[in-house]
Amino acid sequence: MHGMESPGLVITTLGALLLLGLCGDLLARWLPLPRVTLLVVFGVAIGPAGLALLPEAAETWYPFISDLALLMVGFLLGGKLSLANLREVGRPVLVISVFEVLGASLLVLFALLLVGAPLPLALVLAGVAPASAPAAVSNVVEELEARGRFSDTLLGIVAIDDAWGLILFSLLLAVAQSFAAGSEVLAAEVAWRGLREVGGALLLGLLVGIPAAYLTGRLSPGRPTQAEALGVVLLAGGLARWLEVSFLLTALVVGATIVNLASHHDRPFAEIEHIEWPFMILFFLLAGASLELGELAHIGLAGLAYIGGRVLGLLGGAYLGGSLAGAPPRIRRWMGPAIMPQAGVALGMALVASNAFPQLGDAILPLVIGSTVVFELAGPVMTRLALLRAGEAGAGEGNG
């Protein structure tokens, strides 16, 4: 070996990680835990917080692997947003997603103010709270082979709630900055940046998705379609990163555009599904390896208030939204637990916030990292429980 980043070491490590992921997949069939949680636990075990088996260079792989995995997740979630599907579950998806975002944000804000947190810190964390983990949720749905109205509604919600969350985060960050600095110009800049990130993603998704929808079906199925689908997803994600707009939302809009406009819309989604899992294994293992369990010790009273406020806000918001949307009892009762996972999007928001508030960085990052450890490990378990209680595991139809 000629150094820590030698090609042989990189290839060997990736191969070992994929085989470790396979072990987690097999073990999940025997344990009452989702494979997502097992993969994250395995990642913690081999990472710096555990046995430190990964080469030093591995920490630089995570952003790239994370982007690839989330692009595929966003694209596949966009594929769930067909007009036919939205006609069936559209009202519950929109209403529940808005209420769970507002519920999580408001209860975290009140809980933090109750324990004496400074107003700017409370506003910033209230903006981070609604962020979800679409990769973890969709993977648990796929693992259980869940089919039915509850699963469709759940996937629809995680597909769009990060869009609402980005908008709300941008606005609350702007308000927090105006309180902290008294600078309306700075606040306006932050709000504009957030709205540009969302609006730019919508526009870019359409600009890539419309030609892609025209192209889809004109190539023969198999390898040409696979190259086409992966090329479209990577192009959209790369442009989104370059233009500094939300790459997850861009991929989602591309998927939604193709599923609604293409004549053979099922082909690209099937091809991405065929190649997605190895990237997801690497994503969850490296996510676990990047978790800093030591931050749990520094979470403090504000961290407990954040976790409690987010849990109660999601549960209450989803139940109230489901009631107003006329959703069946099982959706009202179990949608809150199902959307509990939180991961990378929240950490990204926390980094933006800590850059905007250097004086609060020492409070924001440890708290969000610590709470993410809790939600990344326990959240998928809650999603699995909710799907089982809703009666849709293994393509069943629940009644409750």
Backbone torsions as a table, in degrees:
resi	resn	phi	psi	omega
1	MET	NA	138.9	-176.3
2	HIS	-107.6	34.1	-178.9
3	GLY	127.1	168.6	-172.6
4	MET	-65.4	-22.5	-175.6
5	GLU	-108.5	23.1	179.8
6	SER	-63.2	144.9	-178.9
7	PRO	-54.8	-38.2	-179.9
8	GLY	-60.7	-41.7	180.0
9	LEU	-68.1	-41.9	179.9
10	VAL	-61.4	-48.7	-178.0
11	ILE	-64.2	-43.2	179.2
12	THR	-61.3	-44.0	-179.0
13	THR	-63.8	-44.2	179.4
14	LEU	-62.6	-41.5	177.9
15	GLY	-62.7	-43.3	179.2
16	ALA	-64.7	-38.8	179.3
17	LEU	-64.5	-42.2	178.9
18	LEU	-63.7	-40.0	178.6
19	LEU	-69.7	-35.7	175.1
20	LEU	-63.6	-39.7	176.5
21	GLY	-62.6	-37.4	177.1
22	LEU	-63.6	-40.0	177.0
23	CYS	-61.9	-41.5	177.8
24	GLY	-63.8	-39.5	178.1
25	ASP	-61.4	-44.5	179.6
26	LEU	-68.6	-40.6	-178.8
27	LEU	-65.4	-34.2	-178.7
28	ALA	-62.2	-24.4	179.4
29	ARG	-71.4	-19.8	-176.7
30	TRP	-104.8	-13.8	-177.7
31	LEU	-114.1	152.4	178.9
32	PRO	-81.6	42.1	179.7
33	LEU	-126.0	142.6	174.9
34	PRO	-69.5	151.2	-177.3
35	ARG	-64.4	-27.2	178.0
36	VAL	-58.1	-49.8	-179.2
37	THR	-62.5	-42.8	178.9
38	LEU	-61.9	-41.6	179.7
39	LEU	-64.5	-41.0	178.1
40	VAL	-64.5	-41.6	177.9
41	VAL	-62.5	-44.6	176.2
42	PHE	-58.5	-41.2	179.0
43	GLY	-62.0	-42.9	176.4
44	VAL	-60.1	-41.8	-176.5
45	ALA	-64.0	-37.1	-177.5
46	ILE	-94.3	-7.1	-177.8
47	GLY	-86.4	-173.7	-178.4
48	PRO	-59.0	-29.6	-179.9
49	ALA	-75.8	-12.8	-178.6
50	GLY	-116.9	-115.4	-174.9
51	LEU	-85.4	-7.4	178.8
52	ALA	54.2	50.4	-177.8
53	LEU	-87.4	-17.2	-176.7
54	LEU	-79.1	145.7	174.5
55	PRO	-65.4	155.7	-177.8
56	GLU	-57.3	-34.2	-177.2
57	ALA	-65.4	-19.1	-174.4
58	ALA	-61.3	-29.3	-178.9
59	GLU	-67.6	-20.0	177.2
60	THR	-84.1	-11.8	-179.6
61	TRP	-79.3	-29.2	-169.8
62	TYR	-58.0	-46.1	-179.8
63	PRO	-57.9	-40.6	-179.0
64	PHE	-68.8	-49.0	179.2
65	ILE	-61.8	-40.8	180.0
66	SER	-60.7	-45.8	178.8
67	ASP	-61.3	-45.8	-179.7
68	LEU	-60.3	-47.3	-177.3
69	ALA	-64.8	-45.3	-177.6
70	LEU	-69.7	-30.8	174.4
71	LEU	-61.7	-44.4	179.4
72	MET	-65.5	-42.2	178.3
73	VAL	-61.5	-46.4	179.5
74	GLY	-60.7	-42.6	179.3
75	PHE	-63.0	-45.5	-178.8
76	LEU	-68.4	-36.4	176.4
77	LEU	-66.5	-37.1	175.5
78	GLY	-60.1	-33.3	177.6
79	GLY	-64.5	-18.1	177.5
80	LYS	-82.4	-9.8	-174.6
81	LEU	-96.4	42.8	174.6
82	SER	-72.2	153.8	-178.9
83	LEU	-60.1	-36.9	179.3
84	ALA	-63.1	-42.5	179.2
85	ASN	-67.6	-41.4	-178.4
86	LEU	-67.4	-32.1	177.0
87	ARG	-62.5	-33.2	-177.3
88	GLU	-80.1	-43.1	-175.0
89	VAL	-122.3	9.7	-172.1
90	GLY	-60.3	-47.7	-177.2
91	ARG	-62.6	-50.5	176.6
92	PRO	-58.6	-39.8	-179.6
93	VAL	-60.1	-50.1	-177.3
94	LEU	-65.3	-47.9	-175.1
95	VAL	-68.4	-46.6	-178.9
96	ILE	-64.6	-41.9	-178.3
97	SER	-62.6	-41.3	179.0
98	VAL	-65.3	-44.5	-176.5
99	PHE	-71.2	-35.6	179.1
100	GLU	-72.3	-32.9	175.8
101	VAL	-65.9	-48.1	179.8
102	LEU	-67.0	-39.4	-179.7
103	GLY	-61.9	-48.5	179.7
104	ALA	-61.5	-42.9	-177.4
105	SER	-66.3	-47.4	-176.8
106	LEU	-66.8	-43.9	-177.5
107	LEU	-69.1	-35.1	175.2
108	VAL	-65.1	-42.2	178.3
109	LEU	-58.6	-50.5	-179.1
110	PHE	-64.5	-42.3	-178.2
111	ALA	-63.3	-41.0	-179.6
112	LEU	-70.1	-40.2	177.4
113	LEU	-64.8	-34.0	-179.8
114	LEU	-63.7	-35.5	-179.6
115	VAL	-92.9	10.4	172.5
116	GLY	88.4	18.2	178.0
117	ALA	-69.6	145.9	176.1
118	PRO	-60.3	147.0	-176.8
119	LEU	-57.3	-45.3	178.6
120	PRO	-58.3	-41.0	179.0
121	LEU	-64.6	-43.5	-179.8
122	ALA	-63.0	-40.2	179.7
123	LEU	-66.1	-43.6	-179.6
124	VAL	-63.2	-46.8	-178.5
125	LEU	-69.7	-29.4	173.7
126	ALA	-65.0	-29.6	176.0
127	GLY	-75.6	-30.8	-179.5
128	VAL	-77.6	-32.7	-169.9
129	ALA	-52.9	-42.0	-175.6
130	PRO	-71.1	-15.6	-176.3
131	ALA	-56.6	137.4	-177.2
132	SER	-114.3	-170.7	178.8
133	ALA	-128.4	81.0	-176.1
134	PRO	-58.0	-32.4	179.7
135	ALA	-63.6	-45.9	-178.2
136	ALA	-66.0	-45.1	-177.9
137	VAL	-63.4	-50.0	-177.1
138	SER	-65.5	-30.7	179.4
139	ASN	-70.4	-37.7	177.3
140	VAL	-66.3	-39.8	176.7
141	VAL	-59.9	-44.5	-179.2
142	GLU	-66.5	-41.1	-178.5
143	GLU	-62.2	-41.3	-179.2
144	LEU	-82.9	-3.5	-175.6
145	GLU	51.6	43.4	-177.0
146	ALA	-76.6	132.1	178.6
147	ARG	-137.6	143.6	176.8
148	GLY	138.4	-175.0	-173.7
149	ARG	-66.0	-40.2	179.7
150	PHE	-61.5	-47.8	-178.3
151	SER	-63.8	-42.5	179.0
152	ASP	-62.8	-41.7	178.8
153	THR	-65.3	-43.0	179.4
154	LEU	-60.4	-47.0	-179.4
155	LEU	-66.6	-35.4	175.9
156	GLY	-63.7	-40.9	-179.2
157	ILE	-66.2	-48.5	-178.8
158	VAL	-69.3	-19.2	177.0
159	ALA	-70.8	-33.3	-174.0
160	ILE	-114.3	-12.0	-173.9
161	ASP	-71.7	-23.9	175.4
162	ASP	-70.6	-26.1	174.6
163	ALA	-66.8	-48.9	175.2
164	TRP	-59.0	-42.9	-177.5
165	GLY	-61.4	-40.7	178.2
166	LEU	-62.4	-42.5	179.5
167	ILE	-63.6	-48.0	-178.7
168	LEU	-64.1	-42.2	178.7
169	PHE	-59.4	-44.5	-179.1
170	SER	-61.5	-43.1	-178.9
171	LEU	-68.1	-44.4	-178.7
172	LEU	-68.8	-33.9	175.9
173	LEU	-64.5	-39.6	178.2
174	ALA	-64.9	-43.5	178.6
175	VAL	-63.3	-43.2	179.9
176	ALA	-61.5	-40.3	-179.9
177	GLN	-68.7	-35.5	179.2
178	SER	-68.3	-34.4	176.4
179	PHE	-69.3	-41.8	-174.1
180	ALA	-73.9	-42.5	-172.9
181	ALA	-109.5	-13.7	-175.1
182	GLY	66.4	21.1	-176.2
183	SER	-105.1	102.7	-179.8
184	GLU	-69.4	-31.9	179.9
185	VAL	-64.4	-45.0	179.8
186	LEU	-62.4	-43.0	179.4
187	ALA	-61.8	-42.2	-179.9
188	ALA	-64.3	-37.5	178.5
189	GLU	-63.1	-42.5	-180.0
190	VAL	-64.8	-44.0	179.4
191	ALA	-62.3	-42.4	-180.0
192	TRP	-64.3	-40.3	179.7
193	ARG	-62.1	-42.1	179.9
194	GLY	-66.6	-43.6	-179.9
195	LEU	-68.1	-33.9	177.8
196	ARG	-67.3	-36.0	-179.9
197	GLU	-63.5	-41.7	-179.8
198	VAL	-75.5	-50.0	-179.5
199	GLY	-62.9	-39.8	178.6
200	GLY	-64.7	-37.7	178.3
201	ALA	-65.2	-41.7	178.2
202	LEU	-61.7	-45.4	-178.6
203	LEU	-66.8	-45.7	-179.6
204	LEU	-64.0	-39.9	178.1
205	GLY	-59.3	-39.6	178.0
206	LEU	-70.5	-40.7	-178.4
207	LEU	-64.7	-33.5	176.9
208	VAL	-86.1	-38.4	-173.1
209	GLY	-70.4	-37.5	-176.1
210	ILE	-66.4	-50.0	175.7
211	PRO	-62.9	-36.2	179.7
212	ALA	-64.4	-37.6	178.0
213	ALA	-64.8	-35.8	178.3
214	TYR	-69.1	-37.8	-178.3
215	LEU	-72.3	-36.3	-175.8
216	THR	-59.8	131.9	180.0
217	GLY	95.7	-14.9	178.3
218	ARG	-90.9	-9.4	172.8
219	LEU	-103.0	152.5	179.3
220	SER	-70.2	150.1	179.9
221	PRO	-62.2	162.3	178.1
222	GLY	103.7	-139.1	-173.6
223	ARG	-61.7	-40.2	177.4
224	PRO	-59.8	-42.3	179.8
225	THR	-66.9	-36.4	178.5
226	GLN	-63.7	-44.2	177.9
227	ALA	-64.1	-40.0	178.9
228	GLU	-62.5	-49.0	-176.7
229	ALA	-63.8	-47.0	-179.2
230	LEU	-66.6	-38.2	177.7
231	GLY	-61.6	-43.1	179.7
232	VAL	-63.7	-45.4	-178.6
233	VAL	-63.5	-46.2	-179.0
234	LEU	-67.4	-39.0	178.1
235	LEU	-61.6	-47.0	-179.8
236	ALA	-61.1	-45.4	-178.8
237	GLY	-66.0	-42.1	179.6
238	GLY	-64.4	-43.3	177.6
239	LEU	-63.9	-38.4	179.3
240	ALA	-63.2	-43.5	177.6
241	ARG	-63.3	-42.5	-178.5
242	TRP	-64.6	-41.5	-178.4
243	LEU	-85.4	-3.2	178.9
244	GLU	59.6	47.2	171.5
245	VAL	-117.2	168.9	-176.2
246	SER	-65.0	113.3	-177.6
247	PHE	-73.3	-30.8	178.0
248	LEU	-65.5	-44.9	179.0
249	LEU	-68.1	-36.1	177.1
250	THR	-60.3	-48.5	179.7
251	ALA	-61.9	-38.0	179.4
252	LEU	-63.8	-43.0	-179.8
253	VAL	-67.3	-38.0	176.0
254	VAL	-59.7	-47.2	179.2
255	GLY	-61.7	-43.9	-179.6
256	ALA	-65.6	-37.2	179.4
257	THR	-66.2	-45.1	-179.0
258	ILE	-65.1	-43.3	-176.2
259	VAL	-66.4	-25.3	-178.5
260	ASN	-95.2	-20.7	-175.0
261	LEU	-111.7	-25.4	-174.1
262	ALA	-81.3	145.7	180.0
263	SER	-76.1	-31.9	177.6
264	HIS	-117.2	59.2	-170.7
265	HIS	-67.9	-18.4	-176.7
266	ASP	-74.9	-24.1	-173.5
267	ARG	-62.8	-53.0	-176.6
268	PRO	-62.3	-34.5	-179.4
269	PHE	-69.3	-39.1	177.0
270	ALA	-62.8	-39.7	-178.8
271	GLU	-67.4	-41.1	178.1
272	ILE	-66.2	-40.2	178.1
273	GLU	-59.4	-34.8	-178.4
274	HIS	-66.2	-29.8	-175.1
275	ILE	-110.1	0.9	-172.4
276	GLU	-72.3	-40.7	-166.8
277	TRP	-60.3	-43.9	177.8
278	PRO	-56.9	-38.5	178.3
279	PHE	-67.2	-36.2	179.5
280	MET	-66.9	-39.0	176.8
281	ILE	-57.6	-50.8	-179.4
282	LEU	-62.4	-39.1	-178.7
283	PHE	-60.5	-51.5	-176.1
284	PHE	-71.4	-37.3	177.2
285	LEU	-64.0	-45.7	-179.5
286	LEU	-70.8	-31.2	175.0
287	ALA	-62.3	-43.8	177.4
288	GLY	-62.9	-42.0	-179.4
289	ALA	-64.9	-26.5	-178.3
290	SER	-86.5	-9.6	179.8
291	LEU	-69.5	137.3	179.4
292	GLU	-107.5	94.2	-175.8
293	LEU	-63.2	-25.0	178.9
294	GLY	-60.9	-25.8	-179.7
295	GLU	-66.3	-21.5	178.6
296	LEU	-60.3	-31.6	-178.8
297	ALA	-69.8	-21.3	-176.3
298	HIS	-102.9	11.2	-171.6
299	ILE	-71.5	-36.4	171.5
300	GLY	65.2	-171.0	-178.0
301	LEU	-65.5	-39.3	179.1
302	ALA	-63.4	-37.8	178.2
303	GLY	-65.2	-42.3	177.3
304	LEU	-64.4	-37.7	177.4
305	ALA	-65.2	-39.8	178.5
306	TYR	-63.1	-48.4	-179.1
307	ILE	-62.6	-47.7	-179.6
308	GLY	-63.3	-43.0	179.7
309	GLY	-64.3	-40.5	-179.9
310	ARG	-66.4	-43.8	-179.6
311	VAL	-61.6	-50.8	-178.4
312	LEU	-65.9	-36.9	179.5
313	GLY	-65.2	-42.9	178.4
314	LEU	-66.9	-42.9	179.6
315	LEU	-63.6	-49.7	-177.7
316	GLY	-68.5	-43.0	-179.5
317	GLY	-63.5	-43.1	179.9
318	ALA	-66.6	-38.7	-179.6
319	TYR	-68.4	-45.2	-179.8
320	LEU	-65.3	-45.0	178.4
321	GLY	-61.6	-42.6	178.1
322	GLY	-62.6	-38.1	179.2
323	SER	-65.8	-45.3	-179.0
324	LEU	-67.0	-30.1	-179.1
325	ALA	-84.8	-3.8	-178.5
326	GLY	71.2	29.6	-179.2
327	ALA	-74.8	154.0	177.9
328	PRO	-60.0	157.2	-178.3
329	PRO	-53.7	-39.6	-176.8
330	ARG	-66.6	-30.8	176.5
331	ILE	-71.9	-44.3	179.4
332	ARG	-61.1	-40.2	-172.1
333	ARG	-77.9	-39.0	-168.5
334	TRP	-111.6	-2.2	-179.4
335	MET	-70.3	-35.5	178.6
336	GLY	-57.8	-54.6	177.1
337	PRO	-60.0	-33.0	-175.7
338	ALA	-67.3	-27.1	-176.6
339	ILE	-101.6	21.1	-174.9
340	MET	-72.2	-31.5	-176.6
341	PRO	-56.2	145.4	176.7
342	GLN	-144.6	136.3	-175.9
343	ALA	-149.2	-120.2	-167.6
344	GLY	-58.8	-38.1	-177.8
345	VAL	-62.0	-41.4	179.0
346	ALA	-63.0	-41.1	179.4
347	LEU	-65.0	-39.3	176.7
348	GLY	-60.8	-44.0	177.9
349	MET	-62.7	-41.2	-179.5
350	ALA	-62.3	-38.8	177.8
351	LEU	-64.9	-42.6	176.9
352	VAL	-60.2	-45.6	-178.1
353	ALA	-65.3	-40.4	-178.9
354	SER	-69.3	-29.6	174.1
355	ASN	-70.3	-36.7	179.6
356	ALA	-72.8	-30.0	-179.2
357	PHE	-125.5	76.0	-179.2
358	PRO	-55.6	-32.9	-178.3
359	GLN	-70.2	-19.8	179.1
360	LEU	-105.9	-0.7	-176.4
361	GLY	-56.2	-38.0	-179.1
362	ASP	-67.5	-21.4	178.6
363	ALA	-93.4	-38.3	-173.5
364	ILE	-69.7	-53.4	-171.7
365	LEU	-65.2	-49.7	178.9
366	PRO	-59.9	-37.9	-178.4
367	LEU	-66.1	-46.7	-178.5
368	VAL	-69.5	-40.1	178.5
369	ILE	-63.7	-45.0	179.9
370	GLY	-62.3	-44.3	-179.6
371	SER	-70.2	-31.0	177.7
372	THR	-64.9	-36.8	175.6
373	VAL	-56.7	-45.2	-179.8
374	VAL	-63.2	-49.9	-174.6
375	PHE	-73.8	-27.6	-180.0
376	GLU	-75.7	-29.5	178.9
377	LEU	-87.3	-45.8	-175.6
378	ALA	-86.9	-27.8	-175.8
379	GLY	-57.9	-50.8	178.9
380	PRO	-61.0	-29.9	176.6
381	VAL	-64.4	-41.2	177.9
382	MET	-65.9	-39.9	177.9
383	THR	-61.3	-44.5	179.7
384	ARG	-62.0	-45.8	179.1
385	LEU	-60.1	-43.6	-178.5
386	ALA	-62.6	-42.1	179.8
387	LEU	-66.5	-37.9	177.5
388	LEU	-66.7	-43.7	-179.2
389	ARG	-69.4	-28.9	177.3
390	ALA	-77.2	-9.8	174.1
391	GLY	80.1	25.0	-176.3
392	GLU	-114.0	5.2	175.9
393	ALA	-66.3	136.3	-178.6
394	GLY	68.8	35.4	175.6
395	ALA	65.1	24.2	177.2
396	GLY	-80.1	171.2	175.7
397	GLU	-121.3	110.8	179.8
398	GLY	-77.9	162.2	-177.7
399	ASN	-121.9	-20.5	-166.5
400	GLY	-64.6	NA	NA
